[in-house]
């Protein structure tokens, strides 16, 4: 699963970052990708597939998770985690999310129709 899904996710994120896709389009495409892989397996954080699985899960609910374009570099960095470094990649990923002020995000996105607040 990892390589093809990882590449699809990277392309999706880069298109969003470059304003080739709107937030709503990214959300819809992520939902479609998630349906295509239909992967309900739980992964250990030491498994390479855990990383793209996490990113697709976050993107398919980005409207609830309040993901924004500012998060793209962190998602790309996470997707670029080298094999064997998954535990470190997860630590960096979780540290990033703990640093976000979600109350501020809620305020900024309150009137954006692409988000559910």
N, C-alpha and C positions, 0 to 999 in steps of 0.2 A: 504493500500500500504506500509506503513512505515516499518514494521518489516521485511518482506521478502526481500524487496529491500535494506533496510539498511544492512541486513546480507550479501546479495549478493555483495554489494559494499565493505563492510569491507573485505570479503574474496578476492575480486579482488585486493584491495589495498595491503593486506598482501602478496598475491602471487607476486605482482609486487615488493614490498619491499624486499622480500626474493629471488629475481631473478628467480622465477619460471615462470614468464611471462615477455616478452619484452614490451617495450613501445608500439610498434605497436600492439601487442596482446591485451594489455589493452584497447587501443583505439577501436579495432574491437569489443571486448566483451562489452565495454560500449555502443557502437552503437547498438549492438544486444539487450542488456538489455533495452535500451531506446525504441527500436521498440516493444519489448514485452509488456512494460507497456503502450506505446502509450498514455502518459498522457500529454495533452496540457492545463490542468487546471492551472490557475494562483493561487498561494497560498499566503496568508498573511504570513508575517514573524513570526507570533505568532502561526501558525499551525505546528504541528509536521511533516507533510508530506512535508513542504517547504524545509526541510534540505536534505533528500535524493534526492528530485527533483533537488535541486541546484547542488549537487555533481554529479549526473548522467549527468546533462547538461554540467557541466565543463569537465567531463571525455570524453564525446562523442565528444568534440571539443578540446581535450587536445593538439592536434597538432597546433592549432591556439592560444590557451590560454597559451601555453608554460609551461604546468604543467610538473613537473619533480618529481623524486622519493623523493627529498628533501621536497616536499609538502605533502607527505603521512601522517606524524604525524598530521599536521593541519587538513587534511581531516578526519582522524580517530577521532580526538578530536571533530570536528564539528558533525560527525555522532553519537558520543556518548553523545550529548547534551541530558540532562534529560528532560522529559516532564514537561512543565511549565516554562522551561528556554530557550525557543526558541529565544526570543529577545536578551538575553545575548549571546547565541551561535552565532547568526548572527553578533553581534557587534565584538566578538572575531575573527570571520571569516573574516569580512571586514577589520579589523585592520591588520590581517596577510597579506592580499593581498596588502594593501597599503604600507607595509614595503618592498615589493620586488622590486629590481632594474631590471625592465624588459629590459632595454637597455643592461645590462650585460648578461641577459639570452639570448637575441637575439644573442649577440656576441658568447656566449658559444655554442649555438645550431645551429649556421649558417650552419654548414656542416652536421648536423644530418638529415638523410632522413626521420625520423619519424615526423619532424616538418616542418611547413610551415611558413617561415619568409619573 
